[in-house]
């Protein structure tokens, strides 16, 4: 929804009749993931994409029919191998697109997105009824089909909080910005947390971790990576996030270092369930040991947690799980 938000805001203000097309099922080669959207107005405007071009014209025509009838419909499109090759795909596939008039729930969602609030949109694929539920569930943020319903978690923009402005944090904050994260860097040591070292950070906070984190908005769109490797910083940071609904907690250090942390926190009353949320040692094992490789491994693990990935080699992932 965010990719067409600006157009939806303007077109609703202009009083346009709008149809919303959403990819709800795919088989074979799919250029766009589940939840991808395209919006069409009765006057002929369009924005977004459901296929990167190969079926957009047909979806536009179907959307005009939906606007005329005011009735939602499921449209199925098969992409032949020769057509797929022309638009840059290795092979053909099949896409189902649900097309519906813009509903009151969608207008409420637009307002929530403007306020930077999280929500879950559940659409009945038979009736077209749409329900907006405040907040987004834990786990993967990807849209999914659930029988006759389509469920779309819409979280706040992803926010990476890096505790510890050490050398690994420098490439990590750059990679995170490249991936579209809002980035906050926290360190009590002013000589480390500088704009010269972290030019792309959205926010630099020179403060003790617990004091800094207490001032941040934390939810499951927040991903916390603790790089300080010093108990006087690590433990306050972990105390601040273990009881909160954050999307990811990672802590640098060896298994022994993390075990010592867990023992200390266990003695303070933190539960095994809370401690099990910590990814420590942090990151995926990519083999490299330099700062850049370590940062890449950390962000790779955050990405896997965020989208429910396995972190395995793609050639070892079951073919049925890959478009």
N, C-alpha and C positions, 0 to 999 in steps of 0.2 A: 504493500500500500504506500510505503514511503516514496517509492520511485515515481509515483504519479500524484503525490500529495499536492504539489504546487498547482497543477492543472485542475485537480478536483476542487481545491479551495476557490480558485478563480471562477470556474464554470458554475459551481453551486451559487456563488454570489451573483453571477449573471443570469441565474434562473434557467440554465440549460437542462434539457432532459438528457440523462446520462445512463448508459448501460455499462456494467462492469463485467469483464470477462476474466476468468481465473482458471489457470491450469490445475486440474484436480486429479489427473491420472496420466501416467506415461508408460509406454513400453518401448523397448528398443532404444534407438538413438534419440535423445531429447535435448534440444539446444537450450531449453529454459527449464528451471526446476519447478517443482510443485509450488503453487502459490503465486507464480508469476502473473502479472496483471496487465490488462490493456483496458483503457476506458474510451468510450465512443459517445459522441453527442448526436442528437437528432439532426443538428445542423451540419454534421460532417467532420467535426474535429476528432482527433484521436491522439492518444499518448500511451506510452508503455509498450510492452511487447510480450507475446505469449510464445513466440517461436523464432525470434530473430529474423523474421521476414517471410518465411516460406508459406505460412497460412494466414498472415495478417489480413489480407484482402478478403478471404472467405469469412473470417471472424467478424470483420467490419460489416459485411452483408448480413450475417446472422444477427448481429447486435441491432441493426436497423429494424429487423423483423421483431425482435424482442421489444424494442421501444414502441413499435406500432401496436403490438398485441398486449403489452404490459405483462406478459407471462414469461417466466424464466424457462430456459431450455438447456439441455445438455447437447453439445455438438461434438461429434467424434471426427477426427481427421487422421487419415493415414498418409504418411509421407513415403512415397516410393523411393527406391534406391537411387534412380537417376535424378529425381528432383532433389533428394538429400545431398547428392554429390554437388549439384549446382549451387547449393547454399552453404557448402562447406562442411557437410557432415559425412562421416565415413560410411554410414548405412542408413536405411530408412527406419521408420518407427511409427508409433501410434500415439496420438495425444487426445485426451478428452478435456474440453473446455466448457465450464459452466458459465452461462451468460444470463445476467439478471438486471432488472432495473435497479438503480441505486436506491438502497433501502434506508429507513431511518437509522438503523444500527450503523450503517456505513458513515452517515453524517455525524453521528455521535463519535465514531472512531476518528474521523478527521479532526474533530475538536479536541479529543484526547491526545492525538499526536501533536497538535499545536501546543498543548500544555506539557508535552514530553512525559506523558503518563503511559504505563503499560496496560495492555488489555488482551483478551482472547476473543477472537471472532469465531463463532460456530454457525455454519450455514447448513441448512437442510437442503440437500441436493435434489429432493423430490418437490418440495413446496416452494423453495426459495426463501423461506423464512430465515432471518439472520438474527442471532442473539449476541449481544456484546457483554462480556463478563469482565469486570475490572480485574487487573492483575494478570500475569502470565505464569503458567506452571513451571516447575523446576524441570530440568532435563533439557533435551534438545529444543532449540528454538525453531526448528524447521516445521513447515506446515505438513499436515498428514490427513489422509482419508481415514475415516472411522465409520465404516458401513455407509449409511445414507447421509452422513454428516461430513463436513470438511472443517477441520480445526486449524486455526491460524493464530499462533502466539505472536503478539506484536509487542516486543520489548522496547525499552528505551534504547537509544544508541549505545553500542558496546563501550564500556569504560574500563580501561586497564589502569590499575593503581600499582605502581612500582614503589616498593618500600626499600630504600637503599640505593643511593646514587653512585654505585660502583661502576667499574669499567664495562661490565656486561650490560648494565642498564642503558648505556649509550646506544649500542646497535638495537637493543630491544625496543627502545622508545621509537626509533626510526622505523623499524619493521612494523610496529603496531600502528603508527600513523599511516603507513602505506596500505595497511589492511583496513583502514577506516575507523580505528578506535579513537575515542577521546582518551588522552593520556595525562595522568597525574603522577608526578614524581615526588616522593616524600623522603626527607632525610633531615635529621637534626643538625647535621654538619654543613654549615653554610658554604664552606669552601668546595664541597662536592656538588651540592644542588644549585648549580649556576646556569644561567641562560646560555652561556658560551658552550657548556658541555651538553646541554639539552635544548637546542634551539627550536625543536619541533614540539616540545611538550606544551600541552594546553594550560597546565598549571604546575608550578613548582611550589612546594610547601616546605619551608624550613621549620621543622617542629618534630617533637617526639612522635613516633608512629601512632600511639593511642590517642594523643591529642588531635593529630591531623585527621585520622580516620573518623573520629567522633563528629567531625564537621562535614563529612561527605555523605551524599545520598547513596545508600547501599541497597542493592537488590540483585536479582539473578541476572541482570545485565552487567554486573560489576565483577571484574576478574582481578584478583589480588595476587601479586607475585612478590615474595619477600626475599630480598637478596642480601640483607645486611650481614648475615653469618656472624652475629654477635648476640649472645643471650639478652643483653640489656636493651637491644632493639627488637630482636626476634620475638621474644616472649610477649612484650606489650602489643606488638602488631597482631600476633596470633590470638591473644585474649580478645582483641577488639573485633575480630571477624568470625571466630569459631561459632559464636551463637547467632550469627546473622545470616540472612538468606542471600548469600553471594553465589555467583555462578561458578567460581573456581578459587581455590586457595593453593598456592604453590610455595614451597620453601626450599631455598638452595641449601646444599650441605650433604654430607655423607649419610649413609644409613645410621651410623652410630650417632652422628650429630642430631639427626631427627629423632632417634630413639631417646636421647637425653632430653630433648625438648618435650617429647610426649610424656616422659616420666614426670617431669616438672609440672606439666599441665594436668596430668592425671591426679597428682597429689593435691592440686588446687580444686579438684572436683569436676573437671571436664570429662565427658563420657567417651567411651570407645567409639560411639557413632559419630560424635563431633570430630574426634581425632582422625577417624578414617577418611574424612573429607580432604585432609591435607595431602597434596601431591608432593612428597618429599622422599628421596631426592626429586627435584623439580625437572620436568622436561622429558622429551623422548630421547632415546639413545641413538644419535645420528653418527656416532663415531668420532667426529671432530671435537677438539677440546679448546679451540680458540674462542674469544668472546663472541664473535659473529655466529659461529656454529652453535654455541651454547644458547645464544639468544634465539636462533632459529628453532632449536629443539624445544625451548620453552613455549614459544608462540605456536609451534606445531601442536603441542599437547593442549594448550588452551583452546585451539581451534577444534581439536578432536572432541574435547569435552563439550564445547559450545554447540556443535552440530551432531553429536552422537556418533562420531567416527571411531574406528577401531585403532587407528594408528599403524595398521599393518601395511605391507607392500600391496599395491593395487593388484598385482598379478596373483596374490594369494587370497584376495577377497572373492567370495562367491560371485559368479557372473550375474546371478539373478539380482544382486544388490547394486549393480552398476548399470547406469543408462548407456 
